[in-house]
């Protein structure tokens, strides 16, 4: 929170707000929450809304990645009694195929001129290098799965995405360019907290307990802290999965010539997590879920208020997220080899990376929006007080009243003495 910059945050989201205005009809006027008068209770609604929008976006992204409605239903059932995790596991092997020797023309020519019996002679020679190459067959596979508990049996595993690949490698020595056989350590992230927030219709149910004695603000409460911790671990897992692809798998194909860094980015995918109110004041009951986003029941927001985003607005934001994500994945499909070609790098990996990076973007924006609500509340308190109070102000306040209560000779003195050697 101490590092939160409202100026940077608003500059970053200005383009997203303009996009929201394009998505919504002209009767809506979405603006930053701090730019429209609202009640204190609306701040709690706003904090809950950004969490619900963000978690609904994560669930929809997993759906686009390959998680089916039936699988999601199984995960919800699992979470009632066991932990649920996402897991990335991979293995590979590299075996020797053959040794190949070939001649390579260096391209250099040497011309020698001389005379023999009064006749001129010209002799041209070329340099040919004999190269021995060693051919290897690299094979591997990976799976992104959801597991119940530790995933000890087949019934405890739901495969979301998997792929096998094989590629020919060439080396200058008879030394295996990869490991003969390698099983990567599984990378897991616990998402029980997320799945338990889904109801039977897969709608996100999240609320802040205002009656809890430890609830301080819309940002500082047990429910929000728990979600932000979970999002932090999910974001870290996405980054770890990205590293497997970009640092471990992709370098196998050295001369691919593909634009991996930009082509597999999440740029252009709409992140619907925005701290907005509707200045138009639709007064619409803010319940979302019917037909919104991937699979319909993405989230539910309860409550009503003239500045709060309504059901149709929320549905439009979630639908735009899925539309832009699918559009980005379609672009990736045209930039990289088809999975059927069994190349190490294909559009399948591109789609996974886009989804992983988008989830990280969503996780980051949920935290930023929560901090924005806290920052907005703090600014309003400072404006109400008239200035920002510091420890020096309280010290001056105490000294002032001490002078009214005590004579100078009896007044409290600072408990501070210089320590010297005699």
For each residue, the residues with C-beta under 8 A, 3 or more apart:
1: 4 219 371 374 375
2:
3:
4: 1 9 368 371 372 374 375
5: 8 9
6: 9 10 372 375
7: 10 11
8: 5 11 12
9: 4 5 6 12 13 368 372
10: 6 7 13 14 32
11: 7 8 14
12: 8 9
13: 9 10 16 17 274
14: 10 11 17 18
15: 18 19
16: 13 19 20 270 271 274
17: 13 14 20 21 30 31 32 274 276
18: 14 15 21 22
19: 15 16 22 23 270 320
20: 16 17 23 24 30 274 276 317
21: 17 18 24 28 30
22: 18 19
23: 19 20 316 317 320
24: 20 21 28 30 313 316
25: 28
26:
27: 280 282
28: 21 24 25 278 280 282 313
29: 278 279 280
30: 17 20 21 24 274 276 277 278 279 309 313
31: 17 35 36 276 277 278 279
32: 10 17 35 36 275 276 277
33: 36 38 42 43 46 275 276 277 372 373 376
34: 376 379
35: 31 32 279
36: 31 32 33 277 279 307
37: 307
38: 33 42 43 277 305 307
39: 42 43 305
40: 43 44
41: 44 45 305
42: 33 38 39 45 46 277 305 307 308
43: 33 38 39 40 46 47 217 218 373 376 377
44: 40 41 47 48 208 210 218
45: 41 42 48 49 286 301 303 305 308
46: 33 42 43 49 50 218 275 277 308 373
47: 43 44 50 51 208 218 219 224 369 370 373
48: 44 45 51 52 206 207 208 301
49: 45 46 52 53 286 301 308 309 314
50: 46 47 53 54 273 274 275 365 366 369 370 373
51: 47 48 54 55 204 206 224 227 366 370
52: 48 49 55 56 204 206 299 300 301
53: 49 50 56 57 272 273 274 299 314 317 318
54: 50 51 57 58 231 273 362 363 365 366 369
55: 51 52 58 59 194 197 204 206 227 299
56: 52 53 59 60 204 292 293 298 299 318
57: 53 54 60 61 271 272 273 293 318 321 362
58: 54 55 61 62 194 234 359 362 363
59: 55 56 62 63 72 194 198 202 204 294 298
60: 56 57 63 64 293 294 295 298 318 321 322 325
61: 57 58 64 65 325 355 358 359 362
62: 58 59 65 66 67 72 160 355
63: 59 60 66 67 68 69 72 294 295
64: 60 61 294 322 325 326 329 355
65: 61 62 144 160 161 351 352 355
66: 62 63 144 160 161
67: 62 63 71 72 146 158 160
68: 63 71 72
69: 63 72 73 202 295
70: 73 74
71: 67 68 74 75 146 158 160
72: 59 62 63 67 68 69 75 76 198 202
73: 69 70 76 77 202
74: 70 71 77 78 158
75: 71 72 78 79 84 146 158 195
76: 72 73 79 80 195 198 200 202
77: 73 74 80
78: 74 75 81 82 84 148 195
79: 75 76 82 83 84 192 195 196
80: 76 77
81: 78
82: 78 79 148 149
83: 79 148 149 190 192
84: 75 78 79 146 147 148 190 191 192 195
85: 146 147 151 188 189 190 191 192
86: 144 145 146 147 160 188 189 191 237
87: 143 144 145 146 147 151 186 187 188
88: 142 143 144 186 187 237 240 241 244
89: 142 143 145 184 186 187
90: 140 141 142 143 183 184 244 249
91: 140 141 142 181 182 183 184
92: 138 139 140 141 178 179 181 182 184
93: 138 139 140 179 180 181 182
94: 136 137 138 139 169 176 177 178 179 180
95: 136 137 139 180
96: 134 135 136 174 176
97: 135 136 137 168
98: 134 135
99: 132 133 134 135 174
100: 132 133 134 135
101: 130 131 132 133
102: 130 131 133
103: 128 129 130 131
104: 128 129 130 131
105: 126 127 128
106: 126 127 128 129
107:
108: 126 127
109: 124 125 126
110: 124 125 126 127
111: 122 123 124
112: 122 123 124 125
113: 120 121 122 123
114: 120 121 123
115: 118 119 120 121
116: 119 121
117:
118: 115
119: 115 116
120: 113 114 115
121: 113 114 115 116
122: 111 112 113
123: 111 112 113 114
124: 109 110 111 112
125: 109 110 112
126: 105 106 108 109 110
127: 105 106 108 110
128: 103 104 105 106
129: 103 104 106
130: 101 102 103 104
131: 101 102 103 104 172
132: 99 100 101 172
133: 99 100 101 102 170 171 172
134: 96 98 99 100 170 171 172 173 174
135: 96 97 98 99 100 168 169 170
136: 94 95 96 97 168 169 170 171 176 177 178
137: 94 95 97 166 167 168 169
138: 92 93 94 166 167 168 169 178 252 344
139: 92 93 94 95 164 165 166
140: 90 91 92 93 164 165 166 249 344
141: 90 91 92 162 163 164 165
142: 88 89 90 91 162 163 244 249
143: 87 88 89 90 159 161 162
144: 65 66 86 87 88 159 160 161 162 241 352
145: 86 87 89 151 157 158 159 160 162
146: 67 71 75 84 85 86 87 157 158 160 191
147: 84 85 86 87 150 151 156 157 158 188
148: 78 82 83 84 151 155 156 157
149: 82 83 152 156
150: 147 156
151: 85 87 145 147 148 156 157
152: 149 156
153: 156 157
154: 157
155: 148
156: 147 148 149 150 151 152 153
157: 145 146 147 148 151 153 154
158: 67 71 74 75 145 146 147
159: 143 144 145 162
160: 62 65 66 67 71 86 144 145 146
161: 65 66 143 144 348 352
162: 141 142 143 144 145 159
163: 141 142 339 346 348 349
164: 139 140 141 342
165: 139 140 141 342 343 344 346
166: 137 138 139 140 342
167: 137 138 252 253 342 343 344
168: 97 135 136 137 138
169: 94 135 136 137 138 177 178 252
170: 133 134 135 136
171: 133 134 136 174 175 176 177
172: 131 132 133 134
173: 134
174: 96 99 134 171
175: 171
176: 94 96 136 171 179 180
177: 94 136 169 171
178: 92 94 136 138 169 182 252
179: 92 93 94 176 182
180: 93 94 95 176
181: 91 92 93
182: 91 92 93 178 179
183: 90 91
184: 89 90 91 92 187 244 248
185:
186: 87 88 89
187: 87 88 89 184 237 240 241 244
188: 85 86 87 147 237
189: 85 86 233 234 236 237
190: 83 84 85 193 230 233
191: 84 85 86 146 194 195 230 234
192: 79 83 84 85 195 196
193: 190 196 197 226 227 230
194: 55 58 59 191 197 198 230 234
195: 75 76 78 79 84 191 192 198
196: 79 192 193
197: 55 193 194 204 205 206
198: 59 72 76 194 195 202 203 204 205
199: 202 203 205 300
200: 76
201: 289 296 297
202: 59 69 72 73 76 198 199 295 297 298
203: 198 199 289 297 298 299 300
204: 51 52 55 56 59 197 198 298 299 300
205: 197 198 199 300
206: 48 51 52 55 197 223 227
207: 48 223
208: 44 47 48 215 218 221 223 224
209: 212 215 221 222 223
210: 44 215
211: 215
212: 209 215 221 222
213:
214: 221 222
215: 208 209 210 211 212 220 221 222
216: 220 221
217: 43 220 221 373 374 377
218: 43 44 46 47 208 221 224 370 373 374 377
219: 1 47 224 370 371 373 374 377
220: 215 216 217 224 225 374
221: 208 209 212 214 215 216 217 218 224 225
222: 209 212 214 215 225 226
223: 206 207 208 209 226 227
224: 47 51 208 218 219 220 221 227 228 370
225: 220 221 222 228 229
226: 193 222 223 229 230
227: 51 55 193 206 223 224 230 231 366
228: 224 225 231 232 366 367 370
229: 225 226 232 233
230: 190 191 193 194 226 227 233 234
231: 54 227 228 234 235 363 366 367
232: 228 229 235 236 363 367
233: 189 190 229 230 236 237
234: 58 189 191 194 230 231 237 238 359 363
235: 231 232 238 239 359 360 363 364
236: 189 232 233 239 240
237: 86 88 187 188 189 233 234 240 241
238: 234 235 241 242 356 357 359 360 363
239: 235 236 242 243 356 360
240: 88 187 236 237 243 244
241: 88 144 187 237 238 244 245 352 356
242: 238 239 245 246 353 356 357
243: 239 240 246 247 248
244: 88 90 142 184 187 240 241 247 248 249
245: 241 242 248 249 250 349 352 353
246: 242 243 249 250 260 353
247: 243 244 250 251
248: 184 243 244 245 251
249: 90 140 142 244 245 246 252 344 345 349
250: 245 246 247 253 256 260 344 345 349
251: 247 248 254
252: 138 167 169 178 249 344
253: 167 250 256 343 344 345
254: 251
255:
256: 250 253 260 343 344 345
257:
258: 263 335 336 345
259: 262 263 335
260: 246 250 256 263 264 345
261: 264 265
262: 259 265 267
263: 258 259 260 332 335 336 350
264: 260 261 332 349 350 353 354 357
265: 261 262 353 354 357
266: 269 328 354 357 358 360 361
267: 262
268: 324 327 328
269: 266 321 324 325 328 354 358 361
270: 16 19 317 320 321 323 324 325
271: 16 57 274 321 358 361 362 365
272: 53 57 317 318 320 321
273: 50 53 54 57 362 365 366 369
274: 13 16 17 20 30 50 53 271 317 365 369
275: 32 33 46 50 369 372 373
276: 17 20 30 31 32 33 309
277: 30 31 32 33 36 38 42 46 307 308 309
278: 28 29 30 31 281 282 306 307 308 309 310 313
279: 29 30 31 35 36 307
280: 27 28 29
281: 278 306 307
282: 27 28 278 306 310 313
283: 304 305 306
284: 304 310 311 312 313
285: 304 310 311
286: 45 49 301 302 303 304 305 308 309 310 311 314
287: 300 301 302 311
288: 292 298 299 300 301 311 314 315 318
289: 201 203 292 296 297 298 299 300 311
290: 296 297 311 315
291: 296 315
292: 56 288 289 296 297 298 299 311 314 315 318 319
293: 56 57 60 296 298 299 315 318 319 321 322
294: 59 60 63 64 298 318 322
295: 60 63 69 202 298
296: 201 289 290 291 292 293
297: 201 202 203 289 290 292 300
298: 56 59 60 202 203 204 288 289 292 293 294 295 315 318
299: 52 53 55 56 203 204 288 289 292 293 314 318
300: 52 199 203 204 205 287 288 289 297
301: 45 48 49 52 286 287 288 309 311 314
302: 286 287
303: 45 286 308
304: 283 284 285 286 308
305: 38 39 41 42 45 283 286 308
306: 278 281 282 283
307: 36 37 38 42 277 278 279 281
308: 42 45 46 49 277 278 286 303 304 305
309: 30 49 276 277 278 286 301 313 314
310: 278 282 284 285 286 313 314
311: 284 285 286 287 288 289 290 292 301 314 315
312: 284 315 316
313: 24 28 30 278 282 284 309 310 316 317
314: 49 53 286 288 292 299 301 309 310 311 317 318
315: 288 290 291 292 293 298 311 312 318 319
316: 23 24 312 313 319 320
317: 20 23 53 270 272 274 313 314 320 321
318: 53 56 57 60 272 288 292 293 294 298 299 314 315 321 322
319: 292 293 315 316 322 323
320: 19 23 270 272 316 317 323 324
321: 57 60 269 270 271 272 293 317 318 324 325
322: 60 64 293 294 318 319 325 326
323: 270 319 320 326 327
324: 268 269 270 320 321 327 328
325: 60 61 64 269 270 321 322 328 329 354 355 358
326: 64 322 323 329 330
327: 268 323 324 330 331
328: 266 268 269 324 325 331 332 354
329: 64 325 326 332 333 350 351 354 355
330: 326 327 333 334
331: 327 328 334 335
332: 263 264 328 329 335 336 347 350 351 354
333: 329 330 336 347 350 351
334: 330 331 347
335: 258 259 263 331 332 347 350
336: 258 263 332 333 345 346 347 349 350
337: 341 343 345 346 347
338: 341 346 347
339: 163 342 346 347 348
340:
341: 337 338 346
342: 164 165 166 167 339
343: 165 167 253 256 337 346
344: 138 140 165 167 249 250 252 253 256
345: 249 250 253 256 258 260 336 337 349 350
346: 163 165 336 337 338 339 341 343 349 350
347: 332 333 334 335 336 337 338 339 350 351
348: 161 163 339 351 352
349: 163 245 249 250 264 336 345 346 352 353
350: 263 264 329 332 333 335 336 345 346 347 353 354
351: 65 329 332 333 347 348 354 355
352: 65 144 161 241 245 348 349 355 356
353: 242 245 246 264 265 349 350 356 357
354: 264 265 266 269 325 328 329 332 350 351 357 358
355: 61 62 64 65 325 329 351 352 358 359
356: 238 239 241 242 352 353 359 360
357: 238 242 264 265 266 353 354 360 361
358: 61 266 269 271 325 354 355 361 362
359: 58 61 234 235 238 355 356 362 363
360: 235 238 239 266 356 357 363 364
361: 266 269 271 357 358 364 365
362: 54 57 58 61 271 273 358 359 365 366
363: 54 58 231 232 234 235 238 359 360 366 367
364: 235 360 361 367 368
365: 50 54 271 273 274 361 362 368 369
366: 50 51 54 227 228 231 273 362 363 369 370
367: 228 231 232 363 364 370 371
368: 4 9 364 365 371 372
369: 47 50 54 273 274 275 365 366 372 373
370: 47 50 51 218 219 224 228 366 367 373 374
371: 1 4 219 367 368 374 375
372: 4 6 9 33 275 368 369 375 376
373: 33 43 46 47 50 217 218 219 275 369 370 376 377
374: 1 4 217 218 219 220 370 371 377 378
375: 1 4 6 371 372 378 379
376: 33 34 43 372 373 379 380
377: 43 217 218 219 373 374 380 381
378: 374 375 381 382
379: 34 375 376 382 383
380: 376 377 383 384
381: 377 378 384 385
382: 378 379 385 387 388
383: 379 380 386
384: 380 381
385: 381 382 388 389
386: 383
387: 382
388: 382 385
389: 385 393 394
390: 393 394
391: 394 395
392: 395 396
393: 389 390 396 397
394: 389 390 391 397 398
395: 391 392 398 399
396: 392 393 399 400
397: 393 394 400 401
398: 394 395 401 402
399: 395 396 402 403
400: 396 397 403 404
401: 397 398 404 405
402: 398 399 405 406 411 412
403: 399 400 406 408 411
404: 400 401
405: 401 402
406: 402 403 410 411 412
407: 410 411
408: 403 411
409:
410: 406 407
411: 402 403 406 407 408
412: 402 406
413:
414:
415:
416:
417:
418:
419:
420:
421:
422:
